[in-house]
Amino acid sequence: MVKSGVSQRRSRLRAVGLAACLLVVGLVTEAANAAGESPYAVSKIAVDVTAKSAVAAKAEAMAEAEQRAVNIVLRRVTPFNAHAQLPALDPQQVEGMVSGLSIRKEQYSTTRYIASLDIILNQQAVRQFLANLGVPISDERAPMISVLPLVMEGDKVKAGGNENWRQAWLDLDLTHSLTPANIVRARSDLDAGAVRAVLAGDVGAYASLQGTYGSAPLVIAVGQQVDGGQFVTRLAGADSVGRINYGRAEQFDARGAKVTTGDAAALAYAILENRWKATRSSGTPVEPVRYEEGVPAGAASQGEPARSVVAMVPFSGLKEWQDIRARLTQVPGVQGLEINSLSPRMASVGFNFAGSLGLLQKVLGDYGFAFENRAEGFVVRAR
């Protein structure tokens, strides 16, 4: 959350009051709508800010949303291995790259502001900023794909339990991503046997199922809680790159089902986008191996390039940080661990990993870490 160094524009908003703030937002709505499907826009940014007044809360929320939007776009339009070159931004730099904002929905009291916002960035300003850093730009968009979120229960597709998982996908910014996606609904006659066959890699079963949902490549996304307090996600079918078959399990988040399904959907979608970006960077097809329990933890995923990972690591104190750092150096496949910055409660670390994001999550999970792909970047959290 941005709490200091606010721009002159936001200072003026405080001065003229909440009504004027709403007017300014209304004036930029048309510009936001004009952004269409540009990768230089971000939609559905959720903010929840409490401050001394509604005006201050709204101004801070918009500052936070703009900061997050710029971080998302910078990572979206640059190759994965260039993310380590992206610096922390000050409010003036963020301000210079934002061209519009619109409100999807909002609620506010005398001290609190809650909203879902869309932010439009100035494409030329973003490209110039990256050019000044010497960071390459990779903003070519993939063809549209379809994603079918499903929940399985025994021999049946669980229609009633599908809504939370499906909503988690709908809550993602599927329009402006480099891999735009259309979320489709399960047909009432969908056979669980056909779904299991697709998950098992049956090409014929996939072709038959895909044909019932249109001509776009179809990814089946199965997500559900299983015994032991774990949430399992499976991706199978084909995306804009080619065949895909991924599976991973993570501990169910204590904050509830909505957080767990939201994080799982976001990470699954990031896998699809990073597969596309890998082909744009290397020019070669990416065909990940299917991995399950029992695969050696240090094994790299076939076709996935070695990558540089930058992640935030939260901790409660110096002793915990020292323990986390020592444990990270023992994780198979994590090489060249470096500390980019360190504060009393947060560290920014960088390391190399020769494998997929899904494999990295699994390996870190085996060593007691949760790996989260947030909109603002990666987070490695000790469990």
N, C-alpha and C positions, 0 to 999 in steps of 0.2 A: 504494500500500500504506500502511495506517495503522500507524505505528510509535510514536506518542506520544499522550498524552492519552487513554489507554484508559479506559473507563468503570469504575465500581465493580464492575459485574457481571463484567466480564472479569477484573478483579483478583482477585475471589473465585474465579474458575475456576482461575487460576494457583495460588492458595493451596491449594485442595482437591485439585488433581492431575488427571491425565488421566481417571481413572475417573469422577470427579464431573462432569467436562466432558461426557463421553459421556452421563451420566445426564440432565443438563440438556437436552441436545439431544434425547434421547429423549422427554422430557416435553413438548417443544413440537412434536413431530412431528404429533400429532393436530390441533393448531391449524393447522399448515401444510396438512395434507390438507384441512381444512375450507375453505380459501381457494378451492378449486375453480378457476373460470376468471376470477377477479377480476383486473382490470387493476392492482390494487394488490398484486400478488404477482409475483415473478420466479423463474423456475426455471432450472436448468442453469448456474449460475454456477461457472465453473472457477477454482480457487485452487491455488497451488503456492508454499508459503512455507517458507523455511529460517530457523531461529532457534537460540538456545542450547539449547533443549530441545523435546521434542515438545509439551509443554503450551503453551509460549510460541508455538511455530509455529502451533498450532491456534487459540489466542486471536487472534493477528494475522491469520490467514486468515479467521476469522469477522468480525473488524472490517473487513477489506478487502471481504468479500462484502457485508456490510451497507451499507457506503459506496456500493459500486457499485449495489446494488439500489435504494437511495433515489434516486441520480442517474438511474437508468433510469426509475423510475416518475415522477419529477417531470417529466422530458422527455416521457414517454409521455402523460401526462394534461393537458398544456398545449399550446396552439397553438405552432407552430414559431416564429412571430415574437415569442413571449414568452420564449423560452429565454434571451435576453440578460439578462433580469431575475432569473434564478435565481442565487443567491449560492453561494459555496463554503461547505460545511457543516462545522461542528466535530463532534467525536465525540458530544457531548451532544445535539445536534440530531438526529443520525442515530439515536441510541439512543431518543429520544422518538418516533420514527416507526416503529420496528421492533417487531412483536408476536410473531414466531415464526420458527423456522428448522428445517429438516429436512435430513438428509443422504441424497443419492442413492447415493453411493459414496465411499469414502475409503481412503487408504493413508497410513501414516506410519512413520517410522524414529525414531531417537533425536533427530534435529534437524530433520526435514522432514515437512511435512504437505501432502498432495495430496488434493483432494476436488472433488466436484460438489455444490453446495448449492442449496436452495430457500429463499427469504426471503419472509416475509409481512409486509406493512406495515399499520399501523393506518390505515384509510381516513379516519376522522374527523380524526386527527392530521395527515395529509397535506393534507387539504382546508383545515384551519384554518391550517396553515403557509402555504399558497398565498394564502389569503384575507388574511392579515396582510401579505403582500407586495403585495397588489393584483393578483395574477396570475390571469387567467381560467382556468377548468378546462374541459377538453374531453375527457371520458372516456366518451362514448357509443361502444359497440362496433358494428362492422360485422357484417353477416351472414357466416356461414362461407363460405369459398371453398376450392377445391381447387387444389393446385399440383402440376404434373407435371414433375419434373426430368429432363432428357434430355441425352444427349451424342450428337452427330451425327458420322458418319464417311462422307464421300462420299454415296452413295445409301442408306445404311443407318443405322438407329438403333443405336448402339453399346451393346448391352446390358451387355457386360462392363466397359465404362469408365464406366458410369453410377453405380456404387456410391459413389465418393468424392463426387461432386457431390450425389447424393441424400442422403448422410449429412450433408453440410454443411447442408442444409436441415433435416434431422431434429434437428441439434444446436441449432437456434434455439429460442427460447421462443415457440412458435407458439400456445400455449394462452392465455396471459395478454395477448397483444398486443391492440391495438384492432382489428386485422384478423385474427381467428383463422383458421387455415388447416389443412387436412388434406393431408398429403403422400400422393399416390397413386403407384402403380407402373405403369410402362409395360406395356401388354398385349403378349403375345408376337407378335401379328399387326399391331402398329402399323406403318403404312406411312410411310416417310420422305417420300414425295411429299406425303402429307396434312399432315405437319408443316411442310414447306416452304411449302405453300399457306397455312397459318395464319400463318406468319411473314410471308408476303407480303401479308397482310390480306384473304384470301379468307373472307368471312362464311359462305358455305355450307360450306366445309371445316371451319371452326371449329364450326359447329352440329352437323355430323355427328360430329366427334371428341368434342365436349363431351358429347354424349348417351351415349357409351359409358362415361363416368366419373361418372354420377349427375346430379342436378339442380342442384347448386351451380355457380356460375361457376367456370370453369377457366382457370388461367394456365399456359401452357407456358413453362418456364424452361430454356432451352438454355445450357449452360456448357461451354466446352472450350478447350484450349490450341491455338493456331494458330502458323503459321510466324512467326518473328521474336520468339519469346519472349513473346507476348501471350496473355492469357486473355480470351475474348470471352463476354459474357453477353447473352442476348436474352430479353425477356419479351413474350409475345404471347397474345392471347385476350381475356378479360374478368375483371375483379376486382369488388369490391363497389361500385366507382364506375361502371364502364362499360368500354368498349373500351380496351385498352392495347396499345401496340407500342413497346417501348423497345429500344435496342441500345447497347452501350458496349464498349470494349476498354481493358484496362489491362495494364501490364507484369507479367509473371509474377514473383511474390515470390521472392527468393533464399532465403527460409526454407523453401520447399518447397510441394508441391501442397496439403497440408492447410491451410496458412495462406492461400494464394491462394483456394482454393475457399471457405473459411470467410468470408473478407472479402467475396468477390463475392456470396455468398448473403445475407450480412447487409445489404449495401448494396441489393441487389435487393428484399429484404423491406422495408427502410426506405422505398423508393420507394412500395410498395403502401400502407404505413401512412400516409405523408405525403399521398398522394393522398386517402385517406379523411378525414384531419384537415382538409385544405384545404376539402373540401365542407362539413364541419361548421362551419367558421369563416366561410365566405363564403356558404353556402347555394346556391351555383351549381355546376353540373356541371363536372368537370375532364376535359378531353379533350386529352391531350398530343399534340403533333405527333410524328410519327416522324422521328427524326433519324439521319443516317448521315454518313459521311465526306463532306466537301464543303460541309456546311451552315455558313454564316458563324458564326464563333466567338462574335460578340456577339449573335446572334439569340436572343430569349427564346422559351421554349416556350409555345405558345398555351394559354391557360387557366390557366397556373400563376401564382399571385400573387407579387408582389415579396416577398422574404423577407430577414429579418435572420439572418445566419449568425454563430455564435460557434464558434471552433475553436482547438484547441491546436496550437502550432507548435514542434516540437523542433528544436534546433540544437546545434552542438558548441562554439561560441564566439562572441564579439562580432562578429568579421568576417563569419562566416557569417550571423548574424542580420541584420546591416545589408544584406547582399546579398539575403537572402530578402525582407526588407521592401521593398526597392527593386523587386524583381521582381514582388511581389504587386500593387504599385500600377500595374503595366503590364498586368495581366491584363484583357482586355475584359470589361465587365460587372461587375467588382468595384469597388464605389463606397463612399466614406466609410470607408476602412480606419482603424480605431482600435485602440490597444493597451490592453487591459483590465488586464493585469498582465505583469510581466517578471521572470524569475528567471535565474540563470546558464546554464540549459540548456533553458528552456521559456518560451514566450510565449503569452498568451491574447489572441486578436485578434477583432475584430468587424467585419463589413462587410455591405453590402447587395448582393443579387444578384437581378435580375429574370429568373428562369428556374427550371427544374427542378433537382433534385439531380443527376440524370443529366447534364444539360447542364453544370452547374457542374463535375462531375468531368472531363468531356471538355475543357472550356476550360482548367482548371487543368493537365490532362495535356499539352495542347498547349504549355504554357509551363513544363514541367519539374517539375510538382508531382504528388504522389499525394494524392488526396482519399479519406480513409477514414472510414466511419461506424461507429465503435465503439459498444459498448453504453453507455459513459459519455459519449459525445459525439463531435463531429467532430474529425478530425486532418488538418492540411495538412502534408505532409512533402516537403521538397526531395529530388529524385532525384539 
